[in-house]
Amino acid sequence: MSKTALVVHPNPNTQRRANQALATLGFRVVSANGVRESKMQAGSASVDVVLSGVRLPDGSGYELARTLRESHPAALVFLLSGGFDVYDAEQAAACGVDGRVSVPFTTESLRTRIEASLGPLSVDEDAGDPLSYKGPLMVDDEPTPLAASTHPAPPVSSERMASFVPRDARQPDPVAVDPAVVGPALERAILEVLPEVVEGVLRTALASNPDFRGLVEKAIQDAVAAKLKES
């Protein structure tokens, strides 16, 4: 009788890779996107292995592990972590998590991790390893070697790049600005620093430009002469 694995992850690529790897290892795979859906999928059925993301749309992998321990105490629970998904070993132990699986992973590394607890697994040799395939690309039933492509080689693992991208990146909410408040405040700030800025510019110009210095001196002399005539 085949064993059942539950894969819970909000990233479709990671979930697909985990599904393929577990299917290759002979598991019947059930997928979910969050804690609530996982409870519905698991139900009262037997679950042998759980692969969950650290962060889920409606909770966390730690919360899921704590919940599953009540209905499936014998299940192996691993958290998939990589990039910004930091694995907290202390919290994991408190919630009944058996360990972590680094993302990206291969079918072989996942097999080693699971067999350490469940013993040897029956691998579907016909399925191969979809995560480490290095054969030719098949186009119209004709093999095309990767070396013949004129395009740059793709990354070793797109998940390695994607794992460093925030899973839930959102644009910050716009901040309302009241001109009646910001305007006077900005004006005061400019007036406070303006004298120092002007003084610095004048000192630099007077010290480095003789022509400018002569113009300033003449302007001062003319202003003084005009003032004397008025008095």
MITOR-563767 format. One record per residue (C-alpha): x, y, z; residue in three letters. Coordinates in pm, whole numbers, plus 32768, in hexadecimal, padded with zeros to 4 digits. Example, Ala and Ser with C-alpha at 12.3 -4.5 7.8 and 13.67 -1.06 7.14 Angstrom:
<atoms>
84CE7E3E830CAla 85577F9682CASer 
</atoms>
This chain:
<atoms>
800080008000Met 808F81507F99Ser 80D6825C8099Lys 803083B08091Thr 80E584FE808DAla 804B865480C7Leu 80F2877E801EVal 809288D8809DVal 81328A047FF7His 80B88B507F67Pro 81BF8B537E52Asn 813E8A877D28Pro 829E8A347CADAsn 831089AF7DFDThr 81CE88EC7E29Gln 81ED88547CCEArg 835687EB7D0AArg 8300874E7E57Ala 81D786977DBCAsn 82B1860A7CA6Gln 83C6859D7D91Ala 82D984EF7E82Leu 821E84457D65Ala 836C83C57CE4Thr 83AE83387E3FLeu 826782757E32Gly 818883577F01Phe 801E83A97EBEArg 802E85247EC8Val 7F2386117F4EVal 7F5787897F25Ser 7ED988B97FE1Ala 7F278A2E7FEBAsn 7EF18A7B815CGly 7E9F8A0182B8Val 7D2689F6828BArg 7D34893B8140Glu 7E33884981D5Ser 7D4187E782E9Lys 7C3587A281E7Met 7D2186D98108Gln 7DB5860C8222Ala 7C6E85CC82D7Gly 7C6A8478837FSer 7D3B83D4826DAla 7E98835282B3Ser 7FB28448826DVal 811883CC827DAsp 81E384FC8210Val 819986718211Val 826487758155Leu 81F888D481B0Ser 82708A358171Gly 82DC8B06829CVal 81ED8C1E823FArg 808E8BCC81C9Leu 7F758CB38157Pro 7EA28C6B828BAsp 7FAA8C13838DGly 80FB8B67839FSer 819A8A13837BGly 81CF8A0D84F5Tyr 805C8A3C8530Glu 800C892E8432Leu 80FD883A84D8Ala 80608876862EArg 7F058837859CThr 7F6586FC84DDLeu 800E8665860DArg 7EB5864086ABGlu 7E1F8577858BSer 7F5984DF84EFHis 805684B08609Pro 813083BD8542Ala 8155849A840DAla 82A9852683B1Leu 829186A08397Val 83A1876182DFPhe 83A688D68297Leu 842589538148Leu 85008A838181Ser 85E18B5980ABGly 861D8CC6805BGly 85458D9E813DPhe 84958C7181DAAsp 856B8C4D8312Val 85538B0883D5Tyr 85318B33854EAsp 85B689EE85E5Ala 853C8A3F8744Glu 83DA8A8C86D5Gln 83DD895F85EEAla 84368874870BAla 8323890587E4Ala 822188CC86D1Cys 82898768867EGly 834387AB8539Val 8438869584E1Asp 852B87748421Gly 855F884E82F1Arg 85988815817DVal 8661892280CESer 85D389BC7F92Val 863A89747E83Pro 864E87FC7EB2Phe 867286C37DDFThr 85AE85827DE7Thr 86E084CC7E6AGlu 871985BE7F8ASer 85A885A77FE5Leu 85B7842D7FD2Arg 86E1842280BFThr 862E850781B4Arg 84F2843581BBIle 859A82DF81B8Glu 865D833E82F1Ala 8511832483AASer 8430824282D9Leu 852F8150824EGly 856780F380DDPro 846781797FE5Leu 83F580D67EA3Ser 845E81C67D92Val 83A281DD7C49Asp 84C781A67B60Glu 83F681F57A2AAsp 83A783507AB0Ala 851683AC7ACDGly 857F84DE7B8EAsp 84C5860F7B04Pro 859886F67BDALeu 86EA868B7B5CSer 86AB863179EETyr 87D986827918Lys 878185D677CFGly 873F867D767DPro 8615875C7642Leu 850E86B1756CMet 847587867457Val 838D86E27356Asp 840F858C73C1Asp 857285EF735DGlu 867A8618746FPro 8721876D746FThr 885C87847544Pro 886488A57637Leu 89B8890E75B0Ala 891C8957745AAla 883B8A6674E5Ser 88978BCF7498Thr 87E38C4C75CEHis 88928C74771FPro 887F8B4377FCAla 87698B587901Pro 87BF8B5B7A75Pro 88048A0B7B16Val 86C58A387BDASer 85BF8B437BA9Ser 854E8AFC7D0DGlu 86A28B6C7D8FArg 865D8CC37D00Met 84ED8CC57D55Ala 852E8C607EBESer 85D38DB27EF9Phe 84A88E6E7E81Val 83AB8ECE7F8CPro 827E8DEA7F70Arg 81898EFB7FC7Asp 821F90387F33Ala 812891587F36Arg 813E92C77EDCGln 812793A28014Pro 7FE3945D8043Asp 7FEF95C77FCCPro 801C96CA80DFVal 7F3097F580E1Ala 7FE6994680DFVal 7F439A85815BAsp 7FDC9BB0809FPro 7F6A9C9B81B5Ala 804D9BE182A8Val 816D9B7681CAVal 81929CC48116Gly 81E29D9E8246Pro 82BD9C8E82DCAla 83879C71819DLeu 83A89DEC8187Glu 842E9E0182EBArg 85279CED82A7Ala 85A99D9D8170Ile 85C99EEB8223Leu 868D9E47833FGlu 87979DB2825DVal 87979EB98147Leu 88809FB481F5Pro 89879EA78233Glu 896F9E3080CCVal 89919F90803FVal 8AB49FDC8126Glu 8B679EA080BDGly 8B389EEC7F4CVal 8BB6A0527F74Leu 8CEA9FE98038Arg 8D489EEA7F33Thr 8D0F9FDB7E12Ala 8DCCA0F97EB8Leu 8EF6A01C7F06Ala 8F0F9F747DB3Ser 8E96A0767CB3Asn 8F46A1CA7CA5Pro 8E4DA2537BA8Asp 8D28A2017C8CPhe 8DDFA29C7DB2Arg 8E12A3DF7CEBGly 8CA0A3EC7C94Leu 8C3DA3C37E00Val 8D31A4D17E71Glu 8CACA5C67D69Lys 8B45A5797DC8Ala 8B92A5BD7F37Ile 8C41A7037EE2Gln 8B1CA7787E0AAsp 8A26A71F7F1CAla 8AEDA7DC8022Val 8B0EA90E7F3FAla 8998A9107EF9Ala 894DA8F5806BLys 8A34AA1C80B9Leu 8988AAF57FB4Lys 8836AAAC8050Glu 88B0AB1281A8Ser 
</atoms>
